[in-house]
Amino acid sequence: MNTIYCYTATGNSLYITKHISEKIQAEIIPISNKEQICNSDVIGFVYPVFFWGMPLSMEQFVKDLKIQNKNAYIFAVYTYGGTALFCAVALNNLLKKKNTHLSFISSVKMVENYIPSFKVNDNPAIWDNADKKIEIISKSINERKNSKFHTGTFINKIIHHLYPAHNKNCSKDFAVKKSCIGCGLCSKICPTQNIKINNNVPIFENHCDHCLGCLNMCPYDAIEYKNKTNGKTRYKNTHIKPNEIIEWRNKYK
Ligand SMILES: Cc1cc2nc3c(=O)[nH]c(=O)nc-3n(C[C@H](O)[C@H](O)[C@H](O)COP(=O)(O)O)c2cc1C
């Protein structure tokens, strides 16, 4: 069986992964804090770009991952909302420390979910282009194509340095408004289980990936980040319902 490890907050990366997995016959395993042993011959990583790099908890996941077949064909597909270059270099560097490496890298531009800085740019052209790109990527994987490699740039390092999750206390910048009814969706959708519900109030702990799943997916727009998200449109991938993400993660707990 082929395996794709997927990280998602608002559904974009799971949307891409589902389509690729149908075409390459792969099991989709959530990137979580659970250690994995992988003996597949084809291994994929699909994830959102966070500040030109990967989500913080994904770094640990890859470090802990035991890849048994050192000759496996390994690919990475990252989703992004605006601009992102060479965003699989850090992943490749982690894999090289395990005596493996990425064979194929691609990316898919999706709808932007980083609403503290950008507007949600949901439009039909993004979806058309994404669906076309999925076809090309799946064909390339099935043909075991190899990508040309880039070693990354200094800009990747500078931009990734700005990623708020490097600060353990970054969740203190989230505020919960009175419109919160304590439904607990934020807690269930959080990929790092960083939110606990106490007396119907979300309490943020200190292992946040800053993925903004809680903020974007809240049905009541009750979570804000600093003073940067007030009144701004939230983003949810409408093809992937929150329950689908929650049930998929629960299946692999
Ligand atoms: C913390 C954070 C940082 C992001 N950084 C970038 C970035 O550097 N470049 C970019 O084009 N998009 C960036 N994005 C947008 C996401 O990568 C993009 O919307 C992605 O498709 C979301 O995937 P998901 O729905 O699977 O979580 C960022 C989003 C978040 C939450």
The ligand as an SDF file (V2000), in Angstrom:
LIG
                    3D

 31 33  0  0  0  0  0  0  0  0999 V2000
    0.5040   30.1670    9.6940 C   0  0  0  0  0  0  0  0  0  0  0  0
    0.2520   30.2190    8.2200 C   0  0  0  0  0  0  0  0  0  0  0  0
    1.2690   30.6220    7.3760 C   0  0  0  0  0  0  0  0  0  0  0  0
    1.0810   30.6590    5.9900 C   0  0  0  0  0  0  0  0  0  0  0  0
    2.1410   31.0200    5.1980 N   0  0  0  0  0  0  0  0  0  0  0  0
    1.9810   31.0560    3.8620 C   0  0  0  0  0  0  0  0  0  0  0  0
    3.0810   31.4290    3.0160 C   0  0  0  0  0  0  0  0  0  0  0  0
    4.1970   31.6750    3.4540 O   0  0  0  0  0  0  0  0  0  0  0  0
    2.8520   31.5070    1.6800 N   0  0  0  0  0  0  0  0  0  0  0  0
    1.6310   31.2210    1.1330 C   0  0  0  0  0  0  0  0  0  0  0  0
    1.4860   31.3150   -0.0790 O   0  0  0  0  0  0  0  0  0  0  0  0
    0.5750   30.8200    1.9090 N   0  0  0  0  0  0  0  0  0  0  0  0
    0.7220   30.7320    3.2550 C   0  0  0  0  0  0  0  0  0  0  0  0
   -0.3220   30.3420    4.0550 N   0  0  0  0  0  0  0  0  0  0  0  0
   -1.5960   29.9040    3.4290 C   0  0  0  0  0  0  0  0  0  0  0  0
   -1.7790   28.3790    3.4450 C   0  0  0  0  0  0  0  0  0  0  0  0
   -0.5540   27.7220    3.1650 O   0  0  0  0  0  0  0  0  0  0  0  0
   -2.8370   27.8960    2.4370 C   0  0  0  0  0  0  0  0  0  0  0  0
   -4.0130   28.6210    2.4970 O   0  0  0  0  0  0  0  0  0  0  0  0
   -3.0680   26.4030    2.5790 C   0  0  0  0  0  0  0  0  0  0  0  0
   -3.6570   25.9090    1.4100 O   0  0  0  0  0  0  0  0  0  0  0  0
   -3.9620   26.0300    3.7710 C   0  0  0  0  0  0  0  0  0  0  0  0
   -4.0520   24.6220    3.8160 O   0  0  0  0  0  0  0  0  0  0  0  0
   -5.0540   23.8220    4.7520 P   0  0  0  0  0  0  0  0  0  0  0  0
   -6.4550   24.2670    4.3590 O   0  0  0  0  0  0  0  0  0  0  0  0
   -4.8180   22.3810    4.3990 O   0  0  0  0  0  0  0  0  0  0  0  0
   -4.7360   24.1350    6.1490 O   0  0  0  0  0  0  0  0  0  0  0  0
   -0.1650   30.3010    5.4270 C   0  0  0  0  0  0  0  0  0  0  0  0
   -1.2060   29.9130    6.3020 C   0  0  0  0  0  0  0  0  0  0  0  0
   -0.9990   29.8620    7.6710 C   0  0  0  0  0  0  0  0  0  0  0  0
   -2.1260   29.4350    8.5820 C   0  0  0  0  0  0  0  0  0  0  0  0
  1  2  1  0
  2  3  1  0
  2 30  2  0
  3  4  2  0
  4  5  1  0
  4 28  1  0
  5  6  2  0
  6  7  1  0
  6 13  1  0
  7  8  2  0
  7  9  1  0
  9 10  1  0
 10 11  2  0
 10 12  1  0
 12 13  2  0
 13 14  1  0
 14 15  1  0
 14 28  1  0
 15 16  1  0
 16 17  1  0
 16 18  1  0
 18 19  1  0
 18 20  1  0
 20 21  1  0
 20 22  1  0
 22 23  1  0
 23 24  1  0
 24 25  2  0
 24 26  1  0
 24 27  1  0
 28 29  2  0
 29 30  1  0
 30 31  1  0
M  END
$$$$
